[in-house]
Amino acid sequence: MLFWRYKVECRGTVILGYFKYIKKTWGVGGVDECTTALKIDLANIKEGKWYDIQYSELILQWINDNKGPEFVIKAGTHTVKDQGMFSYIVRFANIKSILKRAQESHKEVFKTGSMKVSIRDNSATIKMTDTAISDYSCLAWKGCFIGTLEMTNTKGTVNETQCQRKDASHCVFEMTWE
């Protein structure tokens, strides 16, 4: 397990995004079940406010434990794609322009870790340091990158080739596209 030297936070947008996914997939009953199990009051979660990342991690763990790891990936995919008008505009951008902005976007939403993106012709390497809070985080990040491909109507794949939780110095995701 990693030991964090600083407070780890994310925006309420991430937390609310996971609950939107739960509602879309399992309905209001799924949301009620999760909020009850985790003792989270959604009325107190605001999109732009900062929250302890444990909220996010507990939601991902609940999804994993109750529905399976493939649904954690889908939660990440849904959350990155569910950004209202931004999601619509992104459909007209290409994958490279979105990936160039990814590092700054990460800093706007998370007060943890770093992201470095190296882009080539039909692929990118995404190195993330101090973002693997749990195994569920890695699954959700993979889902986010899959969602980025889907948002830009780009056919491709995403694979995690290194993981900080498995003794690597950082997590590495390889993204390839046609």
C-alpha positions as CSV (number, residue, x, y, z in Angstrom):
1,M,0.0,0.0,0.0
2,L,1.2,3.5,-0.8
3,F,1.6,6.0,2.0
4,W,0.6,9.6,1.1
5,R,2.6,12.5,2.3
6,Y,-0.1,15.0,1.7
7,K,-3.9,15.4,1.7
8,V,-5.4,13.7,-1.3
9,E,-8.5,15.3,-2.7
10,C,-10.7,15.3,-5.8
11,R,-13.5,17.6,-7.0
12,G,-17.1,16.7,-6.3
13,T,-17.6,16.3,-10.0
14,V,-15.8,13.0,-9.8
15,I,-17.9,11.7,-6.9
16,L,-21.2,12.9,-8.5
17,G,-20.1,11.4,-11.8
18,Y,-19.8,8.0,-10.2
19,F,-23.3,8.4,-8.7
20,K,-24.7,9.4,-12.1
21,Y,-23.3,6.1,-13.4
22,I,-24.8,4.1,-10.6
23,K,-28.2,5.7,-11.2
24,K,-28.0,5.2,-15.0
25,T,-26.9,1.5,-14.5
26,W,-28.9,0.4,-11.4
27,G,-31.4,3.1,-10.9
28,V,-32.3,5.1,-7.8
29,G,-32.3,1.9,-5.8
30,G,-28.6,1.5,-6.6
31,V,-27.8,5.0,-5.5
32,D,-29.8,4.5,-2.3
33,E,-28.0,1.2,-1.6
34,C,-24.6,2.8,-2.2
35,T,-25.2,6.0,-0.2
36,T,-26.7,4.0,2.7
37,A,-23.8,1.5,2.7
38,L,-21.2,4.3,2.6
39,K,-23.1,6.9,4.7
40,I,-22.7,9.6,2.0
41,D,-25.3,12.4,1.8
42,L,-25.3,13.4,-1.8
43,A,-27.0,16.7,-0.9
44,N,-23.7,17.8,0.7
45,I,-21.5,17.0,-2.4
46,K,-21.0,20.0,-4.7
47,E,-19.3,19.7,-8.1
48,G,-16.6,22.3,-7.8
49,K,-15.7,21.7,-4.1
50,W,-12.8,19.6,-3.0
51,Y,-13.4,16.3,-1.1
52,D,-11.2,13.7,0.4
53,I,-10.5,11.1,-2.3
54,Q,-11.6,8.4,0.1
55,Y,-15.2,9.2,-1.0
56,S,-14.3,8.3,-4.6
57,E,-12.4,5.2,-3.6
58,L,-15.2,3.9,-1.4
59,I,-17.7,4.3,-4.2
60,L,-15.4,2.5,-6.6
61,Q,-14.9,-0.3,-4.0
62,W,-18.7,-0.5,-3.6
63,I,-19.1,-0.9,-7.4
64,N,-16.4,-3.5,-7.5
65,D,-17.6,-5.5,-4.5
66,N,-21.3,-5.4,-5.6
67,K,-21.1,-5.5,-9.3
68,G,-17.6,-6.5,-10.4
69,P,-14.4,-4.8,-11.7
70,E,-15.7,-4.4,-15.3
71,F,-18.2,-2.0,-13.9
72,V,-15.5,0.1,-12.2
73,I,-14.0,0.5,-15.7
74,K,-17.4,1.4,-17.0
75,A,-17.8,4.0,-14.2
76,G,-14.6,5.7,-15.2
77,T,-15.7,5.6,-18.9
78,H,-19.1,7.1,-18.0
79,T,-17.7,9.8,-15.7
80,V,-15.2,11.2,-18.2
81,K,-17.9,11.2,-20.9
82,D,-20.6,12.8,-18.7
83,Q,-19.4,16.4,-18.8
84,G,-22.5,18.0,-20.4
85,M,-21.8,20.5,-23.2
86,F,-18.0,19.7,-23.0
87,S,-18.7,16.1,-24.0
88,Y,-20.6,17.3,-27.0
89,I,-17.8,19.7,-28.1
90,V,-15.1,17.1,-27.6
91,R,-16.7,14.9,-30.2
92,F,-15.4,17.4,-32.8
93,A,-11.8,17.3,-31.4
94,N,-9.2,14.7,-32.2
95,I,-7.7,12.4,-29.6
96,K,-4.3,14.1,-29.8
97,S,-5.7,17.5,-28.9
98,I,-7.6,16.1,-25.9
99,L,-4.5,14.2,-24.7
100,K,-2.4,17.3,-24.9
101,R,-4.8,19.0,-22.5
102,A,-5.1,15.9,-20.1
103,Q,-2.2,17.0,-17.8
104,E,-3.8,20.3,-17.0
105,S,-7.3,18.7,-16.7
106,H,-5.9,16.3,-14.2
107,K,-4.6,19.2,-12.0
108,E,-8.0,20.9,-12.2
109,V,-9.9,17.9,-10.8
110,F,-7.4,16.1,-8.5
111,K,-5.1,17.4,-5.8
112,T,-3.0,14.3,-6.1
113,G,-0.2,12.9,-8.2
114,S,0.8,13.8,-11.6
115,M,0.2,12.8,-15.2
116,K,2.6,12.9,-18.1
117,V,1.4,12.2,-21.6
118,S,3.7,11.3,-24.5
119,I,1.9,11.3,-27.9
120,R,3.1,9.6,-31.1
121,D,1.3,9.1,-34.4
122,N,-1.2,6.5,-33.4
123,S,-0.5,5.9,-29.8
124,A,0.2,7.6,-26.5
125,T,1.9,6.6,-23.2
126,I,0.3,8.0,-20.1
127,K,2.5,7.9,-17.0
128,M,0.7,8.6,-13.7
129,T,2.5,9.0,-10.4
130,D,0.8,8.8,-7.0
131,T,-2.7,8.3,-8.5
132,A,-3.1,4.6,-7.7
133,I,-4.8,5.1,-4.4
134,S,-6.4,1.6,-4.7
135,D,-6.7,-1.1,-7.3
136,Y,-10.1,0.4,-8.1
137,S,-8.4,3.7,-9.0
138,C,-6.4,2.0,-11.7
139,L,-9.5,0.4,-13.2
140,A,-11.3,3.7,-13.2
141,W,-8.4,5.5,-14.8
142,K,-8.4,2.8,-17.6
143,G,-12.1,3.5,-18.0
144,C,-11.4,7.3,-18.3
145,F,-8.9,6.7,-21.1
146,I,-11.4,4.4,-22.8
147,G,-14.0,7.1,-22.5
148,T,-11.6,9.6,-24.0
149,L,-11.3,7.4,-27.1
150,E,-15.1,7.0,-27.2
151,M,-15.8,10.7,-26.8
152,T,-13.6,11.6,-29.8
153,N,-15.1,8.7,-31.8
154,T,-11.6,7.1,-32.0
155,K,-11.3,3.3,-32.3
156,G,-8.5,2.1,-30.1
157,T,-7.4,0.3,-27.0
158,V,-6.1,1.1,-23.5
159,N,-3.8,-1.2,-21.5
160,E,-2.2,-0.7,-18.1
161,T,1.4,-2.0,-18.5
162,Q,2.8,-0.9,-15.1
163,C,1.2,-0.2,-11.8
164,Q,2.5,1.7,-8.8
165,R,0.5,-0.6,-6.6
166,K,2.5,-3.5,-8.0
167,D,5.9,-2.0,-7.1
168,A,6.4,0.1,-10.2
169,S,7.5,3.7,-9.8
170,H,4.4,4.9,-11.6
171,C,1.4,3.6,-13.5
172,V,1.7,3.4,-17.2
173,F,-1.3,3.2,-19.6
174,E,-0.6,2.5,-23.3
175,M,-3.3,3.9,-25.6
176,T,-3.3,3.0,-29.3
177,W,-5.8,4.0,-32.0
178,E,-6.4,3.6,-35.8
